[in-house]
Amino acid sequence: MRISVTVAGIPALVDVLHYHNQEPFNGSARHCDSDQDFYGYSELDYVLLDRKGYRARWLEKKVKDLGLEDQLYDTIMETIGEQYA
């Protein structure tokens, strides 16, 4: 899945390689395999691409240098949530 995003004013694409959302368990914690299964969790693996679809390592570095990882993660998760709602 590819998602259009803007990173520090630069238009880009995100190629989502893996996404999994484990909803919280509705029963007893004793019946769960782990605490993560009981409380729920999300997994996300992605690659940042330029507008032409090529991997943009320079943009990944910019995201890291500017501390925008959490903001980008939230944007991706919000977009995925809208698509699967």
N, C-alpha and C positions, 0 to 999 in steps of 0.2 A: 504494500500500500504506500502510495506517495502522497505527501501532504505539503501544501504551499505554506511557507512561513516567511516572516521577516525577522532578520537577526541584525540588531544594531542598525536598522534602516536599510539593510541589504536583503533584497528578495532572494529566497533560496527554496530548496525542496528538502524534505525529510523522507528518507526511504526507511519505513518501519520493517525491520527484519523479523522481529518477534514481539508479540503482545499476548499477555495472559492476565486475566483478572479473576482472582479467586474470591468469590463472595464470602462473607462471614458465615460460619456454620450456625444453623438454627437449633441445635440440640445441645447436649451436654458436652463439656470439654473432654470428658473421659472417652468419648467416641471419635475423637479427632486424632489424626496421625501426628499432628504437631500443633503448637500454639499459633503458628502462622495460618494454618488451615482454619483454626477456630476464629481468629480475629479478621482474617481476610488479608489479601495483599495483591499488588499489581507488579508485573514484570514488563519491562520495555527495553528493547534493543533497537537502536536506529543508527543510520549513517546520514550525515549532512552532505547535501549535494548542491552544486551551483544550479542556475536556471536551465542549463543544458543537460543536466542529469549526470554530470561527472562529480566524483568525490571531491569535496572541497576541504582538504585538511587545513588550509589556511583559515577557513571560516570556523572550523572546529577549534583551532587555536585561539581565534578571536573570542569565541564563546567562553572558553576556559579563562583566558586572560581578563575578560570583563566580568567574570563571575555570573554569567547568564545561564548556567546549566539548569538551575531550578526553574527559571522562567520558561526556558525552552521545553523542559520536561512537562510543565503544567500546560503549556500551549498544545503540545502533542496529545497529552491525555485528554484534554478538553475536546479537541477535534475528534479523537477516536470515540469518545463518549457520545458525541453528537451523531456520529455515523452509525453507531450500534444501538442507539436509543430507539 
